[in-house]
Amino acid sequence: MIGKRTVKKRMRNAMILSVTALFLLIIRIAYLQFIEGGMLQNRAYIQQTSDRSVNPKRGTIYDATGQKVLAVSSTVQTITVNPTTIENKEKVAQKLSEIFELDYETTLKKVSKRSSIETIAKKVDNAKANELRLWLAENNITQGINIDEDTKRYYPFNNLASQIIGFCGSDNQGLVGIEAKYEEVLKGTKGSISKITDATGSQISDTAEEYNDPINGDDIVLTIDATLQGIAEKHLKEACIDNKCTDGGNIIMMNPQTGEILALAGYPDFNLNDPFAVDESLPKDEQSAQMQALWRNKAISDTYEPGSTFKLVTTSSALQEGITTPDKEGEFCCVGYIEVAGVKMKCWRYYRPHGSESLRQALMNSCNPVFIGLGQKLGVHTYYSYLRKFGFFNTTGIDLPGEASSIFLKEEKVGPVELGTIAFGQRFEVTPIQMATMLSTIANKGVYIKPHVVKRIISSSEKDENGNPKVTEIEPTTGEQVISEETAKNVLSMMQTVVAEGTGKNAGVEGFNIGGKTGTSEDGVNTGKYVTSFLGVAPIEDPQVVLLVTLYNPTGEGGHQGGGVAAPVAGKIFKEVLDYLEIPKNETDEKQS
């Protein structure tokens, strides 16, 4: 017989165990409620709901006028299925594969998966979507197949400004150009469609879908004028074909007073609506290389040796330092060469030397020895300080992806010969956009001006005090006073003489005062290839347009000299551009002509 003490002891132990279990249970409940409650609630929501995302409408891209649409999103459809709620899977897979021209076996696998959502087709036009809707109605299929609104990027002008605008991938994400650089501005915020489901994934009766509106992307207005861009692209293509430029070319048109890029053309270009089109007969790696080359904006991403156009930097620096003046007769004498540190450095016209010259005449003749001598007088340290002020040791910061920087010898490694070659534009590399920015700085009364391609951003969601879409204007960005206004005026005056009487004659336009400088350089060392260019500005009295024409390896009958190949292209462009901008002709010139 069990004693009373034993019974009491057992009862006490049972109570202790019960209280302990109850205490642990309360702790567990409290932990689940207060510590993991949010997470568990979220898991339950995920299990009980089926979500589909709704893509926002990507922001529209306009040209500088705000009237011409360069990139726009049109409405299309996305087709998805909920496999767990589809009854006749073979029949559904067969019809889906027929309508959207898909592989039947692949479609059947998606329709048969044990998942809540599978994507069948994206970017479907309305005609195909309506065909599916009609079939669903005829077969009394009310669940399991979703037709949701989506957007597709479209470029109305096909190839126009292709390397600036860029394009989007299948998921509407920007991959190249403005589309990539301004992805966060253009893309918007996704919305969603949610519905309550049971354990099988079927929608619970008497419950409605919850629709969360997407927020559309903001619109962008570029500084690029579609008309000016068309002019630049037309003449660039003609020049590259006529002169057999094996490596293409580019043109930059810039407003020196605001830094706005009015046009930026590259050749060859590509169709923005079919950016992956290549020669399919090529091996895969060559196809990829061809696409990358077409997408590449060489004016921003590639460097080149500028040649004699760089003499404008030497001229500006020497004038600013008081080493020389524009019109002192007989200040220089070209004998066909100049000797530097025991090395004879030739003039391009060494066989018939230029003889006695002023600085104006030396620039007009593009006489190498004069500028080599000015470089020696400036010295490495002073010369490099001007390179720094003109922005050649940094990228310009233009709002396009993939900008490259220049390639110069380090200052401490530059000797007399190296300085001489730099002073007339050889044995270093810069980008075309750096050169256009340099001349824009001179044309902007000597004040550094930063280039940009976006003029304004128009919000899709924010309003101003008047209830209109909020507009953010991109203001011009200026830097330091690189050279004085007087020096800048003198350089422009000498550039006018280059076009009026010197190597840039072919860039002249009747009735307008145009300044310029021609350039010819080797594309690499001992490659047998050349780069020919013309850097110009108009009108001289009130600069509105800086123009850089760069042609890579012209092999046609016209040769490869800047004055004979690039300058005529610039002249044709200036004529059309100045007329389009309604810049009045010089009355004196008109009377004389």
MOQUIMO-V918926 format. One record per residue. RES is the residue in one letter. OMEGA is omega in radians with two decimals (999 if undefined). Layout:
<<RES | OMEGA> <RES | OMEGA>>
This chain:
<<M | -3.08> <I | -3.12> <G | -3.13> <K | 3.14> <R | -3.13> <T | 3.13> <V | 3.13> <K | -3.14> <K | 3.14> <R | 3.13> <M | 3.12> <R | 3.12> <N | 3.14> <A | 3.12> <M | 3.12> <I | 3.12> <L | -3.13> <S | -3.14> <V | 3.12> <T | 3.14> <A | 3.13> <L | 3.13> <F | 3.11> <L | 3.12> <L | 3.12> <I | 3.10> <I | -3.14> <R | 3.12> <I | 3.14> <A | 3.13> <Y | 3.13> <L | -3.08> <Q | -2.98> <F | -3.11> <I | -3.08> <E | -3.07> <G | -3.12> <G | -3.12> <M | -3.14> <L | 3.09> <Q | 3.12> <N | 3.11> <R | 3.13> <A | 3.13> <Y | -3.14> <I | -3.13> <Q | -3.04> <Q | -3.12> <T | 3.05> <S | -3.07> <D | 3.00> <R | -3.12> <S | 3.09> <V | -3.10> <N | 3.08> <P | 3.05> <K | -3.12> <R | -3.11> <G | 3.13> <T | 3.08> <I | -3.13> <Y | 3.00> <D | -3.01> <A | -3.14> <T | -3.08> <G | -3.08> <Q | -3.08> <K | -3.13> <V | -3.13> <L | 3.11> <A | -3.10> <V | 3.11> <S | 3.09> <S | -3.08> <T | 3.04> <V | -3.09> <Q | 3.00> <T | -3.12> <I | 3.08> <T | 3.10> <V | 2.97> <N | -2.98> <P | -3.05> <T | -3.10> <T | 3.12> <I | -3.08> <E | -3.11> <N | -3.01> <K | -3.12> <E | -3.13> <K | -3.14> <V | -3.13> <A | 3.14> <Q | -3.09> <K | 3.12> <L | -3.13> <S | 3.11> <E | -3.06> <I | -3.01> <F | 3.07> <E | -3.14> <L | 3.06> <D | -3.05> <Y | -3.08> <E | 3.11> <T | 3.13> <T | 3.13> <L | 3.10> <K | 3.13> <K | -3.12> <V | -3.08> <S | -3.11> <K | 3.06> <R | -3.14> <S | -3.07> <S | -3.09> <I | 3.07> <E | 3.14> <T | -3.14> <I | -3.10> <A | 3.09> <K | 3.07> <K | -3.12> <V | 3.13> <D | -3.02> <N | -3.14> <A | 3.13> <K | 3.13> <A | 3.13> <N | 3.07> <E | 3.10> <L | 3.13> <R | -3.14> <L | 3.14> <W | 3.11> <L | 3.14> <A | -3.13> <E | -3.10> <N | 3.08> <N | 3.08> <I | -3.03> <T | 3.13> <Q | 3.08> <G | 3.13> <I | -3.07> <N | 3.06> <I | -3.05> <D | -3.14> <E | 3.12> <D | 3.11> <T | 3.11> <K | -3.11> <R | -3.14> <Y | -3.10> <Y | -3.01> <P | -3.06> <F | 3.05> <N | -3.03> <N | -3.01> <L | 3.09> <A | -3.03> <S | -3.08> <Q | 3.04> <I | -3.05> <I | -3.07> <G | -3.08> <F | -3.11> <C | 3.04> <G | -3.10> <S | 3.13> <D | 3.13> <N | 3.10> <Q | 3.14> <G | -3.08> <L | -3.04> <V | 2.99> <G | 3.13> <I | -3.14> <E | 3.13> <A | -3.07> <K | -3.09> <Y | -3.14> <E | -3.08> <E | 3.13> <V | -2.99> <L | -2.89> <K | -3.07> <G | -3.12> <T | -3.10> <K | 2.98> <G | -3.12> <S | 3.00> <I | -3.09> <S | 3.04> <K | 3.13> <I | -3.10> <T | 3.05> <D | -3.06> <A | -3.13> <T | -3.11> <G | 3.12> <S | 3.13> <Q | 3.13> <I | -3.11> <S | 3.13> <D | 3.04> <T | -3.10> <A | 3.05> <E | 3.08> <E | -3.07> <Y | 3.08> <N | -3.06> <D | 2.99> <P | 3.05> <I | -3.08> <N | 3.11> <G | 3.12> <D | 3.09> <D | 3.13> <I | 3.02> <V | -3.11> <L | 3.00> <T | -3.12> <I | 3.05> <D | -3.05> <A | 3.14> <T | 3.11> <L | 3.10> <Q | 3.11> <G | 3.09> <I | -3.12> <A | -3.10> <E | 3.14> <K | -3.09> <H | 3.09> <L | 3.13> <K | 3.12> <E | -3.11> <A | -3.11> <C | 3.12> <I | -3.10> <D | -3.09> <N | 3.10> <K | 3.14> <C | -3.01> <T | -3.09> <D | 3.04> <G | -3.12> <G | 3.05> <N | 3.13> <I | 3.06> <I | 3.07> <M | -2.99> <M | 3.02> <N | -3.05> <P | -3.12> <Q | -3.11> <T | -3.06> <G | -3.12> <E | 3.04> <I | -3.09> <L | 3.09> <A | 3.09> <L | -3.03> <A | 3.05> <G | 3.09> <Y | 0.01> <P | 3.11> <D | -3.10> <F | 3.13> <N | -3.11> <L | 3.14> <N | 3.10> <D | -2.98> <P | -3.08> <F | 3.13> <A | 3.11> <V | 3.07> <D | -3.04> <E | 3.10> <S | 3.14> <L | 3.02> <P | -3.05> <K | -3.12> <D | 3.10> <E | 3.06> <Q | 3.13> <S | 3.13> <A | 3.13> <Q | 3.11> <M | -3.12> <Q | 3.13> <A | 3.14> <L | -3.12> <W | -2.99> <R | 3.10> <N | -3.00> <K | -3.14> <A | -3.11> <I | -2.93> <S | -3.10> <D | 3.10> <T | 3.11> <Y | 3.09> <E | -2.97> <P | -3.12> <G | -2.95> <S | 3.06> <T | -3.11> <F | 3.09> <K | 3.07> <L | 3.10> <V | 3.12> <T | 3.12> <T | -3.12> <S | -3.10> <S | -3.10> <A | 3.09> <L | -3.11> <Q | -3.14> <E | 3.10> <G | -3.11> <I | -3.07> <T | 3.05> <T | -3.03> <P | -2.87> <D | 3.07> <K | -3.07> <E | 3.09> <G | 3.14> <E | -3.11> <F | 3.09> <C | -3.14> <C | 3.08> <V | 3.13> <G | 3.14> <Y | 2.98> <I | -3.14> <E | -3.13> <V | 3.12> <A | 3.10> <G | -3.12> <V | 3.06> <K | 3.12> <M | -2.96> <K | 2.90> <C | 3.12> <W | 3.12> <R | -3.08> <Y | -3.09> <Y | 3.09> <R | -3.00> <P | -3.11> <H | 3.13> <G | -3.07> <S | -3.08> <E | 2.86> <S | 3.12> <L | 3.12> <R | 3.14> <Q | 3.13> <A | 3.10> <L | 3.13> <M | -3.13> <N | -3.06> <S | -3.04> <C | -3.06> <N | -3.06> <P | 3.14> <V | -3.07> <F | 3.02> <I | 3.13> <G | 3.10> <L | 3.09> <G | 3.13> <Q | 3.14> <K | 3.11> <L | -3.09> <G | -3.05> <V | -3.04> <H | -3.13> <T | -3.13> <Y | -3.13> <Y | 3.09> <S | 3.10> <Y | 3.04> <L | 3.13> <R | -3.12> <K | 3.12> <F | 3.05> <G | -3.06> <F | 3.13> <F | 3.09> <N | 2.97> <T | -3.14> <T | -3.09> <G | 3.10> <I | -3.04> <D | 3.02> <L | -3.08> <P | 2.99> <G | -3.11> <E | 3.10> <A | 3.06> <S | -3.07> <S | 3.08> <I | 3.11> <F | 2.94> <L | 3.03> <K | -3.03> <E | -3.08> <E | -3.14> <K | -3.09> <V | 3.07> <G | -3.11> <P | -3.12> <V | 3.13> <E | 3.11> <L | 3.12> <G | -3.14> <T | 3.10> <I | -3.05> <A | 3.06> <F | 2.87> <G | -3.13> <Q | 3.08> <R | 2.95> <F | -3.12> <E | 3.09> <V | 3.06> <T | 3.07> <P | -3.12> <I | 3.06> <Q | 3.13> <M | 3.10> <A | 3.12> <T | 3.11> <M | -3.14> <L | 3.09> <S | 3.09> <T | 3.09> <I | -3.11> <A | 3.11> <N | 3.11> <K | 3.06> <G | -3.12> <V | -3.14> <Y | 3.12> <I | -3.09> <K | 3.13> <P | 3.05> <H | -3.08> <V | 3.08> <V | -3.09> <K | 3.14> <R | 3.09> <I | -3.11> <I | -3.07> <S | 3.08> <S | -3.03> <S | -3.11> <E | 3.14> <K | 3.04> <D | -3.07> <E | 3.13> <N | 3.13> <G | 3.11> <N | 3.11> <P | 3.14> <K | -3.12> <V | 3.08> <T | 3.13> <E | 3.08> <I | -3.07> <E | 3.08> <P | 3.11> <T | 3.13> <T | 3.11> <G | -3.06> <E | 3.04> <Q | -3.04> <V | 3.05> <I | -3.11> <S | 3.11> <E | 3.13> <E | 3.11> <T | 3.14> <A | 3.14> <K | 3.12> <N | 3.13> <V | 3.12> <L | 3.12> <S | 3.13> <M | 3.08> <M | 3.08> <Q | 3.12> <T | 3.11> <V | -3.13> <V | -3.10> <A | -3.00> <E | -2.98> <G | -3.02> <T | -3.10> <G | -3.07> <K | -3.06> <N | 3.12> <A | -3.09> <G | 3.08> <V | -3.09> <E | 3.10> <G | -3.12> <F | 3.04> <N | -3.08> <I | 3.07> <G | 3.14> <G | 3.06> <K | 3.11> <T | 3.12> <G | 3.04> <T | -3.12> <S | 3.06> <E | 3.07> <D | -3.03> <G | -3.10> <V | 3.09> <N | 3.11> <T | -3.07> <G | 3.12> <K | -3.12> <Y | 2.99> <V | 3.13> <T | -3.04> <S | 3.01> <F | 3.12> <L | -3.02> <G | -3.13> <V | 3.14> <A | -0.33> <P | -3.05> <I | -3.05> <E | 3.11> <D | -2.99> <P | 3.11> <Q | -3.05> <V | 2.92> <V | -3.05> <L | 3.05> <L | 3.06> <V | -3.13> <T | 3.14> <L | -3.03> <Y | 3.08> <N | 3.02> <P | -3.08> <T | -3.12> <G | -3.09> <E | -3.12> <G | 3.13> <G | -3.06> <H | 3.13> <Q | -3.10> <G | -3.11> <G | -3.10> <G | -3.05> <V | -3.06> <A | -3.09> <A | 3.11> <P | 3.10> <V | 3.13> <A | 3.13> <G | 3.12> <K | -3.12> <I | 3.14> <F | -3.11> <K | -3.11> <E | -3.07> <V | -3.11> <L | 3.06> <D | -3.13> <Y | -3.14> <L | 3.11> <E | 3.07> <I | -3.06> <P | 3.10> <K | 3.11> <N | -3.05> <E | -3.14> <T | 3.13> <D | -3.13> <E | -3.13> <K | -3.14> <Q | -3.12> <S | 999>>
